[in-house]
Amino acid sequence: MSEEILIEITKKELLTLKQFLKVLKEERDAIISFSLEGIIRENNRKEEILKKLEYLETEKEAFLGGIYDKNTLIESDLFKPFRNEIHNVMEEVKVALEKNMKLLSFSMDHVKSSI
């Protein structure tokens, strides 16, 4: 039963991370098109998703706090595919964040040189 609860929380976390990755791609498009409105909109969406991720993390920690053998549960064969997928999505998020930061920096430099 405890594995099912952890898997359910992890599925929500994975779905939320995928939403975050989608927003990062939309933010990239807004940056490329120099859409200040789009950048602000996507930044607000990122903030909402980060709050949701924080809530899910708190929920997971509260759940795991009551489990005696956390490592066995986390390392179980049922949980492993989710853990691997989360790792892969997190790597994609990291790359997307770095790209967006570089694009923003380039855009700011472009605007400064135009002024």
Summary of the structure (lengths in Angstrom):
residues: 115
radius of gyration: 18.0
end to end distance: 61.7
largest distance: 61.7
contacts: 305
relative contact order: 0.16
helix: 88%
strand: 0%
